[in-house]
Amino acid sequence: MIQSHIGAVRAALESGIPTIRNRLSGHGQGAQVVDVPLHYASYMLHLTATTIQFLVESEKALA
């Protein structure tokens, strides 16, 4: 069960966050500035931070 959740988190990190960043701001906005909604930025930030914290704590638990 936890393996499928980890797989889903991995998929979100590999596809969701880069896609939002690249298409809405970094590379994909084109000539016009695109205002990224605060809730998108907040979601990306929290998902990334939570996953990093989870991975660090998981690594510590293995030691």
N, CA, C, O and CB atoms as a CASP TS submission, in Angstrom:
PFRMAT TS
TARGET T0000
AUTHOR 0000-0000-0000
METHOD Language model
MODEL 1
PARENT N/A
ATOM      1  N   MET     1       0.809  -1.184   0.000  1.00  0.00           N
ATOM      2  CA  MET     1       0.000   0.000   0.000  1.00  0.00           C
ATOM      3  C   MET     1       0.862   1.262   0.000  1.00  0.00           C
ATOM      4  O   MET     1       0.612   2.180  -0.782  1.00  0.00           O
ATOM      5  CB  MET     1      -0.925  -0.010   1.189  1.00  0.00           C
ATOM      6  N   ILE     2       1.869   1.317   0.865  1.00  0.00           N
ATOM      7  CA  ILE     2       2.729   2.504   0.920  1.00  0.00           C
ATOM      8  C   ILE     2       3.525   2.653  -0.369  1.00  0.00           C
ATOM      9  O   ILE     2       3.839   3.769  -0.783  1.00  0.00           O
ATOM     10  CB  ILE     2       3.685   2.426   2.124  1.00  0.00           C
ATOM     11  N   GLN     3       3.852   1.521  -1.010  1.00  0.00           N
ATOM     12  CA  GLN     3       4.603   1.572  -2.264  1.00  0.00           C
ATOM     13  C   GLN     3       3.817   2.306  -3.345  1.00  0.00           C
ATOM     14  O   GLN     3       4.392   3.089  -4.101  1.00  0.00           O
ATOM     15  CB  GLN     3       4.950   0.157  -2.736  1.00  0.00           C
ATOM     16  N   SER     4       2.512   2.063  -3.428  1.00  0.00           N
ATOM     17  CA  SER     4       1.714   2.744  -4.448  1.00  0.00           C
ATOM     18  C   SER     4       1.633   4.241  -4.151  1.00  0.00           C
ATOM     19  O   SER     4       1.623   5.061  -5.069  1.00  0.00           O
ATOM     20  CB  SER     4       0.297   2.134  -4.525  1.00  0.00           C
ATOM     21  N   HIS     5       1.575   4.591  -2.881  1.00  0.00           N
ATOM     22  CA  HIS     5       1.554   6.012  -2.510  1.00  0.00           C
ATOM     23  C   HIS     5       2.883   6.668  -2.884  1.00  0.00           C
ATOM     24  O   HIS     5       2.899   7.768  -3.435  1.00  0.00           O
ATOM     25  CB  HIS     5       1.275   6.183  -0.988  1.00  0.00           C
ATOM     26  N   ILE     6       3.973   6.010  -2.593  1.00  0.00           N
ATOM     27  CA  ILE     6       5.295   6.550  -2.933  1.00  0.00           C
ATOM     28  C   ILE     6       5.407   6.722  -4.443  1.00  0.00           C
ATOM     29  O   ILE     6       5.971   7.706  -4.921  1.00  0.00           O
ATOM     30  CB  ILE     6       6.427   5.622  -2.407  1.00  0.00           C
ATOM     31  N   GLY     7       4.867   5.758  -5.195  1.00  0.00           N
ATOM     32  CA  GLY     7       4.876   5.870  -6.650  1.00  0.00           C
ATOM     33  C   GLY     7       4.089   7.077  -7.127  1.00  0.00           C
ATOM     34  O   GLY     7       4.503   7.757  -8.066  1.00  0.00           O
ATOM     35  N   ALA     8       2.966   7.346  -6.494  1.00  0.00           N
ATOM     36  CA  ALA     8       2.151   8.507  -6.854  1.00  0.00           C
ATOM     37  C   ALA     8       2.865   9.813  -6.505  1.00  0.00           C
ATOM     38  O   ALA     8       2.799  10.778  -7.267  1.00  0.00           O
ATOM     39  CB  ALA     8       0.793   8.444  -6.145  1.00  0.00           C
ATOM     40  N   VAL     9       3.536   9.846  -5.373  1.00  0.00           N
ATOM     41  CA  VAL     9       4.296  11.034  -4.988  1.00  0.00           C
ATOM     42  C   VAL     9       5.423  11.273  -5.984  1.00  0.00           C
ATOM     43  O   VAL     9       5.676  12.404  -6.401  1.00  0.00           O
ATOM     44  CB  VAL     9       4.860  10.885  -3.557  1.00  0.00           C
ATOM     45  N   ARG    10       6.089  10.197  -6.353  1.00  0.00           N
ATOM     46  CA  ARG    10       7.174  10.308  -7.340  1.00  0.00           C
ATOM     47  C   ARG    10       6.646  10.854  -8.660  1.00  0.00           C
ATOM     48  O   ARG    10       7.261  11.735  -9.261  1.00  0.00           O
ATOM     49  CB  ARG    10       7.847   8.938  -7.566  1.00  0.00           C
ATOM     50  N   ALA    11       5.518  10.338  -9.109  1.00  0.00           N
ATOM     51  CA  ALA    11       4.929  10.809 -10.357  1.00  0.00           C
ATOM     52  C   ALA    11       4.587  12.298 -10.276  1.00  0.00           C
ATOM     53  O   ALA    11       4.806  13.040 -11.233  1.00  0.00           O
ATOM     54  CB  ALA    11       3.674   9.997 -10.692  1.00  0.00           C
ATOM     55  N   ALA    12       4.059  12.724  -9.150  1.00  0.00           N
ATOM     56  CA  ALA    12       3.717  14.138  -8.978  1.00  0.00           C
ATOM     57  C   ALA    12       4.968  15.009  -9.020  1.00  0.00           C
ATOM     58  O   ALA    12       4.962  16.088  -9.613  1.00  0.00           O
ATOM     59  CB  ALA    12       2.969  14.353  -7.654  1.00  0.00           C
ATOM     60  N   LEU    13       6.030  14.540  -8.393  1.00  0.00           N
ATOM     61  CA  LEU    13       7.268  15.313  -8.384  1.00  0.00           C
ATOM     62  C   LEU    13       7.922  15.350  -9.759  1.00  0.00           C
ATOM     63  O   LEU    13       8.490  16.368 -10.157  1.00  0.00           O
ATOM     64  CB  LEU    13       8.237  14.736  -7.369  1.00  0.00           C
ATOM     65  N   GLU    14       7.842  14.242 -10.478  1.00  0.00           N
ATOM     66  CA  GLU    14       8.492  14.171 -11.783  1.00  0.00           C
ATOM     67  C   GLU    14       7.713  14.862 -12.885  1.00  0.00           C
ATOM     68  O   GLU    14       8.306  15.393 -13.824  1.00  0.00           O
ATOM     69  CB  GLU    14       8.712  12.746 -12.159  1.00  0.00           C
ATOM     70  N   SER    15       6.404  14.862 -12.785  1.00  0.00           N
ATOM     71  CA  SER    15       5.626  15.428 -13.881  1.00  0.00           C
ATOM     72  C   SER    15       4.853  16.674 -13.492  1.00  0.00           C
ATOM     73  O   SER    15       4.842  17.649 -14.244  1.00  0.00           O
ATOM     74  CB  SER    15       4.678  14.406 -14.405  1.00  0.00           C
ATOM     75  N   GLY    16       4.214  16.667 -12.348  1.00  0.00           N
ATOM     76  CA  GLY    16       3.355  17.784 -11.973  1.00  0.00           C
ATOM     77  C   GLY    16       4.086  19.071 -11.692  1.00  0.00           C
ATOM     78  O   GLY    16       3.760  20.104 -12.277  1.00  0.00           O
ATOM     79  N   ILE    17       5.052  19.038 -10.825  1.00  0.00           N
ATOM     80  CA  ILE    17       5.745  20.254 -10.424  1.00  0.00           C
ATOM     81  C   ILE    17       6.555  20.851 -11.584  1.00  0.00           C
ATOM     82  O   ILE    17       6.444  22.050 -11.841  1.00  0.00           O
ATOM     83  CB  ILE    17       6.662  19.966  -9.237  1.00  0.00           C
ATOM     84  N   PRO    18       7.357  20.058 -12.284  1.00  0.00           N
ATOM     85  CA  PRO    18       8.077  20.661 -13.420  1.00  0.00           C
ATOM     86  C   PRO    18       7.139  21.199 -14.498  1.00  0.00           C
ATOM     87  O   PRO    18       7.420  22.232 -15.105  1.00  0.00           O
ATOM     88  CB  PRO    18       9.015  19.641 -14.037  1.00  0.00           C
ATOM     89  N   THR    19       6.038  20.510 -14.737  1.00  0.00           N
ATOM     90  CA  THR    19       5.096  20.966 -15.755  1.00  0.00           C
ATOM     91  C   THR    19       4.504  22.307 -15.384  1.00  0.00           C
ATOM     92  O   THR    19       4.444  23.211 -16.217  1.00  0.00           O
ATOM     93  CB  THR    19       3.988  19.945 -15.954  1.00  0.00           C
ATOM     94  N   ILE    20       4.067  22.446 -14.149  1.00  0.00           N
ATOM     95  CA  ILE    20       3.486  23.720 -13.708  1.00  0.00           C
ATOM     96  C   ILE    20       4.527  24.824 -13.793  1.00  0.00           C
ATOM     97  O   ILE    20       4.236  25.915 -14.282  1.00  0.00           O
ATOM     98  CB  ILE    20       2.940  23.609 -12.265  1.00  0.00           C
ATOM     99  N   ARG    21       5.719  24.554 -13.329  1.00  0.00           N
ATOM    100  CA  ARG    21       6.767  25.571 -13.333  1.00  0.00           C
ATOM    101  C   ARG    21       7.160  25.952 -14.755  1.00  0.00           C
ATOM    102  O   ARG    21       7.240  27.135 -15.083  1.00  0.00           O
ATOM    103  CB  ARG    21       7.991  25.076 -12.566  1.00  0.00           C
ATOM    104  N   ASN    22       7.404  24.962 -15.592  1.00  0.00           N
ATOM    105  CA  ASN    22       7.897  25.243 -16.933  1.00  0.00           C
ATOM    106  C   ASN    22       6.840  25.865 -17.838  1.00  0.00           C
ATOM    107  O   ASN    22       7.151  26.758 -18.627  1.00  0.00           O
ATOM    108  CB  ASN    22       8.411  23.979 -17.557  1.00  0.00           C
ATOM    109  N   ARG    23       5.621  25.415 -17.735  1.00  0.00           N
ATOM    110  CA  ARG    23       4.579  25.923 -18.636  1.00  0.00           C
ATOM    111  C   ARG    23       3.968  27.239 -18.170  1.00  0.00           C
ATOM    112  O   ARG    23       3.498  28.032 -18.986  1.00  0.00           O
ATOM    113  CB  ARG    23       3.489  24.896 -18.781  1.00  0.00           C
ATOM    114  N   LEU    24       3.972  27.469 -16.877  1.00  0.00           N
ATOM    115  CA  LEU    24       3.332  28.683 -16.378  1.00  0.00           C
ATOM    116  C   LEU    24       4.311  29.806 -16.077  1.00  0.00           C
ATOM    117  O   LEU    24       3.907  30.964 -15.979  1.00  0.00           O
ATOM    118  CB  LEU    24       2.554  28.369 -15.147  1.00  0.00           C
ATOM    119  N   SER    25       5.573  29.487 -15.932  1.00  0.00           N
ATOM    120  CA  SER    25       6.472  30.581 -15.560  1.00  0.00           C
ATOM    121  C   SER    25       7.821  30.474 -16.247  1.00  0.00           C
ATOM    122  O   SER    25       8.114  31.254 -17.153  1.00  0.00           O
ATOM    123  CB  SER    25       6.667  30.610 -14.062  1.00  0.00           C
ATOM    124  N   GLY    26       8.633  29.541 -15.841  1.00  0.00           N
ATOM    125  CA  GLY    26      10.030  29.492 -16.238  1.00  0.00           C
ATOM    126  C   GLY    26      10.312  29.486 -17.723  1.00  0.00           C
ATOM    127  O   GLY    26      11.075  30.322 -18.207  1.00  0.00           O
ATOM    128  N   HIS    27       9.717  28.562 -18.456  1.00  0.00           N
ATOM    129  CA  HIS    27      10.062  28.409 -19.865  1.00  0.00           C
ATOM    130  C   HIS    27       8.893  28.627 -20.809  1.00  0.00           C
ATOM    131  O   HIS    27       9.097  28.944 -21.980  1.00  0.00           O
ATOM    132  CB  HIS    27      10.626  27.054 -20.094  1.00  0.00           C
ATOM    133  N   GLY    28       7.690  28.466 -20.326  1.00  0.00           N
ATOM    134  CA  GLY    28       6.567  28.416 -21.239  1.00  0.00           C
ATOM    135  C   GLY    28       5.686  29.637 -21.318  1.00  0.00           C
ATOM    136  O   GLY    28       4.688  29.628 -22.039  1.00  0.00           O
ATOM    137  N   GLN    29       6.020  30.674 -20.608  1.00  0.00           N
ATOM    138  CA  GLN    29       5.107  31.799 -20.598  1.00  0.00           C
ATOM    139  C   GLN    29       5.177  32.637 -21.867  1.00  0.00           C
ATOM    140  O   GLN    29       4.247  33.395 -22.143  1.00  0.00           O
ATOM    141  CB  GLN    29       5.388  32.659 -19.414  1.00  0.00           C
ATOM    142  N   GLY    30       6.234  32.528 -22.638  1.00  0.00           N
ATOM    143  CA  GLY    30       6.320  33.274 -23.882  1.00  0.00           C
ATOM    144  C   GLY    30       6.639  34.741 -23.649  1.00  0.00           C
ATOM    145  O   GLY    30       7.274  35.104 -22.659  1.00  0.00           O
ATOM    146  N   ALA    31       6.187  35.581 -24.578  1.00  0.00           N
ATOM    147  CA  ALA    31       6.511  37.004 -24.524  1.00  0.00           C
ATOM    148  C   ALA    31       5.728  37.735 -23.440  1.00  0.00           C
ATOM    149  O   ALA    31       6.192  38.745 -22.911  1.00  0.00           O
ATOM    150  CB  ALA    31       6.244  37.647 -25.867  1.00  0.00           C
ATOM    151  N   GLN    32       4.556  37.235 -23.112  1.00  0.00           N
ATOM    152  CA  GLN    32       3.748  37.883 -22.076  1.00  0.00           C
ATOM    153  C   GLN    32       4.004  37.239 -20.726  1.00  0.00           C
ATOM    154  O   GLN    32       4.105  36.017 -20.612  1.00  0.00           O
ATOM    155  CB  GLN    32       2.251  37.809 -22.424  1.00  0.00           C
ATOM    156  N   VAL    33       4.106  38.073 -19.714  1.00  0.00           N
ATOM    157  CA  VAL    33       4.296  37.589 -18.353  1.00  0.00           C
ATOM    158  C   VAL    33       3.000  36.928 -17.882  1.00  0.00           C
ATOM    159  O   VAL    33       1.914  37.494 -18.012  1.00  0.00           O
ATOM    160  CB  VAL    33       4.714  38.751 -17.397  1.00  0.00           C
ATOM    161  N   VAL    34       3.137  35.729 -17.337  1.00  0.00           N
ATOM    162  CA  VAL    34       1.989  34.992 -16.819  1.00  0.00           C
ATOM    163  C   VAL    34       2.023  35.073 -15.296  1.00  0.00           C
ATOM    164  O   VAL    34       3.028  34.725 -14.675  1.00  0.00           O
ATOM    165  CB  VAL    34       1.996  33.501 -17.310  1.00  0.00           C
ATOM    166  N   ASP    35       0.947  35.523 -14.709  1.00  0.00           N
ATOM    167  CA  ASP    35       0.846  35.537 -13.256  1.00  0.00           C
ATOM    168  C   ASP    35       0.393  34.159 -12.788  1.00  0.00           C
ATOM    169  O   ASP    35      -0.721  33.723 -13.076  1.00  0.00           O
ATOM    170  CB  ASP    35      -0.135  36.646 -12.769  1.00  0.00           C
ATOM    171  N   VAL    36       1.275  33.489 -12.063  1.00  0.00           N
ATOM    172  CA  VAL    36       0.944  32.170 -11.528  1.00  0.00           C
ATOM    173  C   VAL    36       0.091  32.386 -10.283  1.00  0.00           C
ATOM    174  O   VAL    36       0.494  33.117  -9.378  1.00  0.00           O
ATOM    175  CB  VAL    36       2.242  31.330 -11.199  1.00  0.00           C
ATOM    176  N   PRO    37      -1.083  31.760 -10.227  1.00  0.00           N
ATOM    177  CA  PRO    37      -1.937  31.927  -9.045  1.00  0.00           C
ATOM    178  C   PRO    37      -1.216  31.467  -7.772  1.00  0.00           C
ATOM    179  O   PRO    37      -0.466  30.491  -7.784  1.00  0.00           O
ATOM    180  CB  PRO    37      -3.255  31.141  -9.220  1.00  0.00           C
ATOM    181  N   LEU    38      -1.455  32.174  -6.706  1.00  0.00           N
ATOM    182  CA  LEU    38      -0.795  31.870  -5.441  1.00  0.00           C
ATOM    183  C   LEU    38      -1.054  30.434  -4.999  1.00  0.00           C
ATOM    184  O   LEU    38      -0.162  29.799  -4.435  1.00  0.00           O
ATOM    185  CB  LEU    38      -1.261  32.833  -4.363  1.00  0.00           C
ATOM    186  N   HIS    39      -2.244  29.911  -5.240  1.00  0.00           N
ATOM    187  CA  HIS    39      -2.538  28.549  -4.788  1.00  0.00           C
ATOM    188  C   HIS    39      -1.724  27.516  -5.577  1.00  0.00           C
ATOM    189  O   HIS    39      -1.431  26.451  -5.034  1.00  0.00           O
ATOM    190  CB  HIS    39      -4.043  28.254  -4.928  1.00  0.00           C
ATOM    191  N   TYR    40      -1.351  27.782  -6.818  1.00  0.00           N
ATOM    192  CA  TYR    40      -0.474  26.882  -7.573  1.00  0.00           C
ATOM    193  C   TYR    40       0.926  26.883  -6.959  1.00  0.00           C
ATOM    194  O   TYR    40       1.516  25.832  -6.711  1.00  0.00           O
ATOM    195  CB  TYR    40      -0.411  27.300  -9.069  1.00  0.00           C
ATOM    196  N   ALA    41       1.438  28.092  -6.721  1.00  0.00           N
ATOM    197  CA  ALA    41       2.776  28.210  -6.150  1.00  0.00           C
ATOM    198  C   ALA    41       2.832  27.581  -4.764  1.00  0.00           C
ATOM    199  O   ALA    41       3.804  26.908  -4.421  1.00  0.00           O
ATOM    200  CB  ALA    41       3.200  29.678  -6.081  1.00  0.00           C
ATOM    201  N   SER    42       1.795  27.802  -3.975  1.00  0.00           N
ATOM    202  CA  SER    42       1.736  27.233  -2.631  1.00  0.00           C
ATOM    203  C   SER    42       1.707  25.708  -2.681  1.00  0.00           C
ATOM    204  O   SER    42       2.393  25.040  -1.907  1.00  0.00           O
ATOM    205  CB  SER    42       0.508  27.760  -1.882  1.00  0.00           C
ATOM    206  N   TYR    43       0.918  25.171  -3.588  1.00  0.00           N
ATOM    207  CA  TYR    43       0.834  23.709  -3.743  1.00  0.00           C
ATOM    208  C   TYR    43       2.188  23.131  -4.116  1.00  0.00           C
ATOM    209  O   TYR    43       2.626  22.146  -3.521  1.00  0.00           O
ATOM    210  CB  TYR    43      -0.211  23.332  -4.810  1.00  0.00           C
ATOM    211  N   MET    44       2.853  23.726  -5.087  1.00  0.00           N
ATOM    212  CA  MET    44       4.160  23.217  -5.512  1.00  0.00           C
ATOM    213  C   MET    44       5.171  23.280  -4.380  1.00  0.00           C
ATOM    214  O   MET    44       5.922  22.330  -4.154  1.00  0.00           O
ATOM    215  CB  MET    44       4.675  24.006  -6.714  1.00  0.00           C
ATOM    216  N   LEU    45       5.189  24.392  -3.676  1.00  0.00           N
ATOM    217  CA  LEU    45       6.124  24.566  -2.570  1.00  0.00           C
ATOM    218  C   LEU    45       5.886  23.549  -1.461  1.00  0.00           C
ATOM    219  O   LEU    45       6.828  22.916  -0.985  1.00  0.00           O
ATOM    220  CB  LEU    45       6.016  25.971  -2.011  1.00  0.00           C
ATOM    221  N   HIS    46       4.626  23.390  -1.047  1.00  0.00           N
ATOM    222  CA  HIS    46       4.312  22.483   0.047  1.00  0.00           C
ATOM    223  C   HIS    46       4.519  21.020  -0.343  1.00  0.00           C
ATOM    224  O   HIS    46       5.023  20.235   0.460  1.00  0.00           O
ATOM    225  CB  HIS    46       2.883  22.699   0.503  1.00  0.00           C
ATOM    226  N   LEU    47       4.142  20.650  -1.549  1.00  0.00           N
ATOM    227  CA  LEU    47       4.337  19.266  -1.987  1.00  0.00           C
ATOM    228  C   LEU    47       5.823  18.918  -2.030  1.00  0.00           C
ATOM    229  O   LEU    47       6.232  17.847  -1.582  1.00  0.00           O
ATOM    230  CB  LEU    47       3.700  19.043  -3.370  1.00  0.00           C
ATOM    231  N   THR    48       6.610  19.816  -2.564  1.00  0.00           N
ATOM    232  CA  THR    48       8.049  19.577  -2.645  1.00  0.00           C
ATOM    233  C   THR    48       8.676  19.500  -1.257  1.00  0.00           C
ATOM    234  O   THR    48       9.453  18.588  -0.975  1.00  0.00           O
ATOM    235  CB  THR    48       8.724  20.675  -3.464  1.00  0.00           C
ATOM    236  N   ALA    49       8.344  20.445  -0.399  1.00  0.00           N
ATOM    237  CA  ALA    49       8.920  20.470   0.952  1.00  0.00           C
ATOM    238  C   ALA    49       8.508  19.251   1.766  1.00  0.00           C
ATOM    239  O   ALA    49       9.331  18.663   2.466  1.00  0.00           O
ATOM    240  CB  ALA    49       8.499  21.742   1.683  1.00  0.00           C
ATOM    241  N   THR    50       7.252  18.874   1.677  1.00  0.00           N
ATOM    242  CA  THR    50       6.767  17.714   2.419  1.00  0.00           C
ATOM    243  C   THR    50       7.465  16.440   1.958  1.00  0.00           C
ATOM    244  O   THR    50       7.824  15.591   2.773  1.00  0.00           O
ATOM    245  CB  THR    50       5.252  17.571   2.256  1.00  0.00           C
ATOM    246  N   THR    51       7.652  16.316   0.670  1.00  0.00           N
ATOM    247  CA  THR    51       8.309  15.131   0.131  1.00  0.00           C
ATOM    248  C   THR    51       9.772  15.074   0.545  1.00  0.00           C
ATOM    249  O   THR    51      10.276  14.007   0.895  1.00  0.00           O
ATOM    250  CB  THR    51       8.195  15.107  -1.388  1.00  0.00           C
ATOM    251  N   ILE    52      10.451  16.200   0.510  1.00  0.00           N
ATOM    252  CA  ILE    52      11.848  16.235   0.956  1.00  0.00           C
ATOM    253  C   ILE    52      11.936  15.852   2.424  1.00  0.00           C
ATOM    254  O   ILE    52      12.792  15.055   2.807  1.00  0.00           O
ATOM    255  CB  ILE    52      12.463  17.634   0.729  1.00  0.00           C
ATOM    256  N   GLN    53      11.072  16.405   3.237  1.00  0.00           N
ATOM    257  CA  GLN    53      11.080  16.067   4.664  1.00  0.00           C
ATOM    258  C   GLN    53      10.813  14.586   4.867  1.00  0.00           C
ATOM    259  O   GLN    53      11.486  13.944   5.674  1.00  0.00           O
ATOM    260  CB  GLN    53      10.037  16.899   5.426  1.00  0.00           C
ATOM    261  N   PHE    54       9.849  14.033   4.152  1.00  0.00           N
ATOM    262  CA  PHE    54       9.537  12.613   4.256  1.00  0.00           C
ATOM    263  C   PHE    54      10.744  11.754   3.876  1.00  0.00           C
ATOM    264  O   PHE    54      11.058  10.786   4.570  1.00  0.00           O
ATOM    265  CB  PHE    54       8.341  12.266   3.366  1.00  0.00           C
ATOM    266  N   LEU    55      11.413  12.097   2.793  1.00  0.00           N
ATOM    267  CA  LEU    55      12.562  11.311   2.346  1.00  0.00           C
ATOM    268  C   LEU    55      13.721  11.388   3.331  1.00  0.00           C
ATOM    269  O   LEU    55      14.387  10.383   3.583  1.00  0.00           O
ATOM    270  CB  LEU    55      13.020  11.784   0.977  1.00  0.00           C
ATOM    271  N   VAL    56      13.967  12.561   3.886  1.00  0.00           N
ATOM    272  CA  VAL    56      15.046  12.721   4.869  1.00  0.00           C
ATOM    273  C   VAL    56      14.740  11.897   6.122  1.00  0.00           C
ATOM    274  O   VAL    56      15.603  11.176   6.622  1.00  0.00           O
ATOM    275  CB  VAL    56      15.235  14.221   5.241  1.00  0.00           C
ATOM    276  N   GLU    57      13.522  12.007   6.619  1.00  0.00           N
ATOM    277  CA  GLU    57      13.148  11.256   7.819  1.00  0.00           C
ATOM    278  C   GLU    57      13.151   9.743   7.562  1.00  0.00           C
ATOM    279  O   GLU    57      13.509   8.967   8.448  1.00  0.00           O
ATOM    280  CB  GLU    57      11.764  11.700   8.309  1.00  0.00           C
ATOM    281  N   SER    58      12.760   9.331   6.378  1.00  0.00           N
ATOM    282  CA  SER    58      12.794   7.907   6.027  1.00  0.00           C
ATOM    283  C   SER    58      14.223   7.394   5.990  1.00  0.00           C
ATOM    284  O   SER    58      14.505   6.292   6.461  1.00  0.00           O
ATOM    285  CB  SER    58      12.115   7.667   4.671  1.00  0.00           C
ATOM    286  N   GLU    59      15.118   8.186   5.434  1.00  0.00           N
ATOM    287  CA  GLU    59      16.523   7.809   5.398  1.00  0.00           C
ATOM    288  C   GLU    59      17.104   7.692   6.808  1.00  0.00           C
ATOM    289  O   GLU    59      17.860   6.765   7.099  1.00  0.00           O
ATOM    290  CB  GLU    59      17.319   8.825   4.584  1.00  0.00           C
ATOM    291  N   LYS    60      16.746   8.634   7.678  1.00  0.00           N
ATOM    292  CA  LYS    60      17.201   8.575   9.059  1.00  0.00           C
ATOM    293  C   LYS    60      16.707   7.314   9.757  1.00  0.00           C
ATOM    294  O   LYS    60      17.432   6.718  10.553  1.00  0.00           O
ATOM    295  CB  LYS    60      16.736   9.806   9.818  1.00  0.00           C
ATOM    296  N   ALA    61      15.489   6.911   9.464  1.00  0.00           N
ATOM    297  CA  ALA    61      14.910   5.729  10.103  1.00  0.00           C
ATOM    298  C   ALA    61      15.614   4.448   9.663  1.00  0.00           C
ATOM    299  O   ALA    61      15.590   3.451  10.384  1.00  0.00           O
ATOM    300  CB  ALA    61      13.422   5.637   9.787  1.00  0.00           C
ATOM    301  N   LEU    62      16.232   4.467   8.499  1.00  0.00           N
ATOM    302  CA  LEU    62      16.944   3.274   8.018  1.00  0.00           C
ATOM    303  C   LEU    62      18.296   3.100   8.701  1.00  0.00           C
ATOM    304  O   LEU    62      18.836   1.994   8.742  1.00  0.00           O
ATOM    305  CB  LEU    62      17.141   3.353   6.507  1.00  0.00           C
ATOM    306  N   ALA    63      18.836   4.174   9.231  1.00  0.00           N
ATOM    307  CA  ALA    63      20.161   4.115   9.842  1.00  0.00           C
ATOM    308  C   ALA    63      20.147   3.461  11.195  1.00  0.00           C
ATOM    309  O   ALA    63      21.193   3.340  11.833  1.00  0.00           O
ATOM    310  CB  ALA    63      20.734   5.485   9.964  1.00  0.00           C
TER
END
